[in-house]
């Protein structure tokens, strides 16, 4: 088998980077959902896996908030359940999905919405030229996670301080370091929901949808978020605010 035949065979065995129905060429913008996973796991996720199902109501909330503005909702497809150390498989798959979206939609702006491992993947992929912003939900943020790729994008991290799976302090530290590098980043402390975001899930959905709509300029951003991007460092908050400081309906 020649090198070209081998590479073609490998490409044929690799699943597409997008799940579900891909966006068409007429989309004006795309929201890419990235679900959670595991630290180490080289097995492929099942079609109806719980982390993936958890993102469905977020996608629906974003679709309602952006209705009539040509915003498509897409889902990244992972090859493996895990991050898998230096391989960073979920981040690689996020970039594959962004490249595929660029081909399908002609480079329309993208907002990434990721939970847990998917939040880490979204943050890693933020330097892709099509990414307008990132909303990371209870993200997995190791203390040595890179942040320079966040310059040029607007980033919001939502995290419940009593999360027992991923540590909210990692999110706040990432926000602090990203801001020190010149990124527009802020963190929002959610008073409930833990890691699964099930308690008062509607608040998580509403805030995510409102933030995405603001990042895509189809609705105003929550005022406290926009203010914190520009003034949050002056009050010692490190770019963090409480959910109660936001004025959201519902």
C-alpha positions as CSV (number, residue, x, y, z in Angstrom):
1,X,0.0,0.0,0.0
2,X,1.4,3.4,-1.0
3,X,1.6,6.3,1.5
4,X,-1.3,8.0,-0.3
5,X,-3.5,4.9,-0.1
6,X,-2.7,4.5,3.6
7,X,-3.6,8.1,4.4
8,X,-6.8,7.7,2.5
9,X,-7.7,4.6,4.4
10,X,-7.0,6.3,7.7
11,X,-9.2,9.3,6.6
12,X,-12.0,6.9,5.7
13,X,-11.9,5.3,9.2
14,X,-12.0,8.7,11.0
15,X,-15.5,9.9,11.7
16,X,-16.7,13.3,10.5
17,X,-15.9,16.1,12.9
18,X,-19.6,17.2,13.2
19,X,-22.5,15.3,14.6
20,X,-26.1,15.6,13.4
21,X,-27.1,17.8,10.5
22,X,-24.3,20.2,9.5
23,X,-25.0,23.9,8.9
24,X,-25.6,25.0,5.3
25,X,-23.8,27.7,3.4
26,X,-26.5,30.3,4.2
27,X,-25.8,30.4,8.0
28,X,-24.7,33.8,9.1
29,X,-23.0,32.4,12.3
30,X,-22.6,29.1,14.0
31,X,-22.7,27.9,17.7
32,X,-20.6,24.8,18.2
33,X,-21.5,22.6,21.2
34,X,-18.8,20.5,22.9
35,X,-19.9,18.0,25.5
36,X,-18.0,16.6,28.4
37,X,-16.0,13.4,28.7
38,X,-13.3,11.8,30.8
39,X,-9.7,12.5,31.7
40,X,-8.5,9.2,30.1
41,X,-10.5,7.0,27.8
42,X,-9.6,5.8,24.3
43,X,-12.9,4.3,23.5
44,X,-15.4,6.1,21.2
45,X,-18.4,7.7,22.7
46,X,-21.8,6.1,22.0
47,X,-24.3,8.0,19.9
48,X,-26.6,8.7,22.9
49,X,-24.1,9.4,25.6
50,X,-25.2,11.3,28.8
51,X,-22.7,14.2,28.4
52,X,-24.0,14.8,24.8
53,X,-27.6,14.7,25.9
54,X,-26.8,17.3,28.6
55,X,-26.0,19.8,25.9
56,X,-29.3,19.5,24.0
57,X,-31.3,22.0,26.2
58,X,-28.4,24.4,25.9
59,X,-28.6,24.2,22.1
60,X,-32.4,24.7,22.2
61,X,-32.0,27.7,24.5
62,X,-29.5,29.3,22.1
63,X,-31.7,28.6,19.1
64,X,-34.6,30.4,20.8
65,X,-32.4,33.4,21.8
66,X,-31.0,33.8,18.2
67,X,-34.1,32.9,16.2
68,X,-34.5,34.8,13.0
69,X,-30.8,35.8,12.8
70,X,-29.5,32.9,10.7
71,X,-27.6,31.2,13.5
72,X,-27.0,27.5,13.1
73,X,-26.4,25.1,15.9
74,X,-23.7,22.4,15.4
75,X,-22.2,19.7,17.6
76,X,-18.6,18.5,17.7
77,X,-18.1,14.8,17.3
78,X,-15.3,13.2,19.4
79,X,-13.3,10.2,18.3
80,X,-12.7,9.2,21.9
81,X,-14.4,9.7,25.3
82,X,-11.3,11.1,26.9
83,X,-8.9,14.0,26.8
84,X,-6.0,11.5,27.0
85,X,-3.0,13.5,28.3
86,X,-0.8,15.3,25.9
87,X,-2.8,14.0,22.9
88,X,-5.6,16.5,24.0
89,X,-8.0,14.5,21.7
90,X,-11.0,16.7,22.5
91,X,-9.2,19.8,21.6
92,X,-8.0,18.2,18.3
93,X,-11.6,17.3,17.5
94,X,-12.8,20.8,18.3
95,X,-10.3,22.2,15.8
96,X,-11.3,19.6,13.2
97,X,-15.0,20.6,13.7
98,X,-14.0,24.3,13.3
99,X,-12.2,23.5,10.1
100,X,-15.2,21.6,8.8
101,X,-17.5,24.5,9.7
102,X,-15.2,26.9,7.9
103,X,-15.5,24.8,4.8
104,X,-19.2,24.4,5.0
105,X,-20.2,27.9,6.0
106,X,-17.5,30.0,4.3
107,X,-15.7,31.1,7.5
108,X,-18.8,32.5,9.4
109,X,-18.2,33.5,13.0
110,X,-18.4,30.8,15.6
111,X,-19.2,30.8,19.3
112,X,-18.0,27.7,21.2
113,X,-20.1,26.4,24.1
114,X,-18.5,23.6,26.0
115,X,-19.1,21.7,29.3
116,X,-16.4,20.1,31.5
117,X,-13.9,18.5,29.2
118,X,-15.7,20.2,26.3
119,X,-15.1,23.5,28.0
120,X,-11.4,22.8,28.2
121,X,-11.5,21.9,24.5
122,X,-13.4,25.1,23.6
123,X,-10.8,27.2,25.5
124,X,-7.9,25.5,23.8
125,X,-9.5,26.0,20.3
126,X,-10.3,29.7,20.9
127,X,-7.4,30.7,18.7
128,X,-9.0,29.4,15.6
129,X,-9.6,32.3,13.1
130,X,-13.4,31.7,13.0
131,X,-14.0,31.8,16.8
132,X,-15.8,35.0,18.0
133,X,-16.2,33.9,21.6
134,X,-16.3,31.1,24.1
135,X,-18.8,30.1,26.8
136,X,-17.3,27.4,29.1
137,X,-19.6,25.6,31.5
138,X,-18.0,24.1,34.6
139,X,-14.8,23.7,32.6
140,X,-11.9,21.6,33.5
141,X,-9.1,24.1,33.9
142,X,-5.7,22.7,35.1
143,X,-3.5,25.4,36.6
144,X,-1.0,25.2,33.7
145,X,-3.7,25.5,31.0
146,X,-2.5,27.9,28.2
147,X,-4.3,31.2,27.9
148,X,-2.6,33.2,25.2
149,X,-4.9,31.8,22.5
150,X,-7.8,33.6,24.3
151,X,-6.5,37.0,23.1
152,X,-8.8,38.3,20.4
153,X,-11.9,36.4,21.6
154,X,-14.4,37.1,24.3
155,X,-14.6,34.4,26.9
156,X,-17.1,33.7,29.7
157,X,-16.7,30.9,32.2
158,X,-19.7,29.7,34.3
159,X,-18.9,27.6,37.4
160,X,-20.6,26.6,40.6
161,X,-18.2,26.9,43.5
162,X,-19.4,23.6,45.0
163,X,-18.7,21.6,41.9
164,X,-17.0,18.4,43.0
165,X,-15.8,17.2,39.6
166,X,-14.0,20.2,38.2
167,X,-12.6,22.9,40.6
168,X,-14.1,26.4,40.1
169,X,-10.9,27.8,41.5
170,X,-9.2,26.6,38.3
171,X,-11.7,28.6,36.3
172,X,-11.1,31.8,38.3
173,X,-7.4,31.4,38.0
174,X,-7.6,30.9,34.2
175,X,-9.7,34.1,33.9
176,X,-7.1,36.0,36.0
177,X,-4.2,34.8,33.9
178,X,-6.1,35.3,30.6
179,X,-6.9,38.9,31.6
180,X,-3.2,39.5,32.4
181,X,-2.4,38.4,28.8
182,X,-4.8,41.0,27.5
183,X,-7.8,38.7,26.9
184,X,-11.4,39.8,27.5
185,X,-12.4,37.1,30.0
186,X,-14.7,36.9,33.0
187,X,-16.1,34.3,35.3
188,X,-19.6,34.0,36.7
189,X,-20.1,32.1,40.0
190,X,-23.3,30.1,39.7
191,X,-24.9,29.6,43.2
192,X,-26.2,26.2,42.4
193,X,-26.1,23.3,39.9
194,X,-22.8,21.7,40.8
195,X,-21.2,20.0,37.9
196,X,-24.3,18.5,36.2
197,X,-26.0,21.9,36.1
198,X,-29.3,20.2,36.8
199,X,-30.5,22.2,39.8
200,X,-32.2,25.3,38.4
201,X,-30.9,24.3,35.0
202,X,-33.0,27.0,33.4
203,X,-30.8,29.7,34.8
204,X,-27.7,28.0,33.2
205,X,-29.6,27.7,29.9
206,X,-30.8,31.3,30.0
207,X,-27.5,32.8,30.9
208,X,-25.7,30.8,28.3
209,X,-28.2,31.7,25.6
210,X,-28.1,35.4,26.5
211,X,-24.3,35.5,26.5
212,X,-24.1,33.7,23.1
213,X,-26.6,36.1,21.6
214,X,-24.6,39.0,22.8
215,X,-21.3,37.5,21.5
216,X,-22.9,37.2,18.1
217,X,-24.3,40.8,18.3
218,X,-27.9,39.7,17.8
219,X,-28.9,40.9,21.3
220,X,-27.3,43.0,24.0
221,X,-24.8,41.3,26.3
222,X,-25.7,41.1,30.0
223,X,-24.5,44.5,31.2
224,X,-22.5,43.1,34.1
225,X,-20.6,40.8,31.8
226,X,-19.6,43.6,29.4
227,X,-18.7,45.9,32.2
228,X,-16.5,43.3,33.9
229,X,-14.5,42.8,30.7
230,X,-13.4,46.4,30.9
231,X,-13.3,47.3,34.6
232,X,-13.3,44.1,36.6
233,X,-9.6,44.1,37.3
234,X,-9.7,47.4,39.2
235,X,-11.8,46.1,42.1
236,X,-9.8,43.0,43.0
237,X,-12.4,40.6,41.5
238,X,-10.0,39.3,38.9
239,X,-12.8,39.4,36.4
240,X,-15.2,37.4,38.5
241,X,-18.8,38.2,39.3
242,X,-21.8,36.5,40.9
243,X,-24.9,35.3,39.1
244,X,-27.0,37.5,41.3
245,X,-25.3,40.6,39.8
246,X,-26.9,39.9,36.5
247,X,-30.3,41.2,35.6
248,X,-31.9,38.3,33.6
249,X,-35.5,37.7,33.0
250,X,-37.3,34.5,33.7
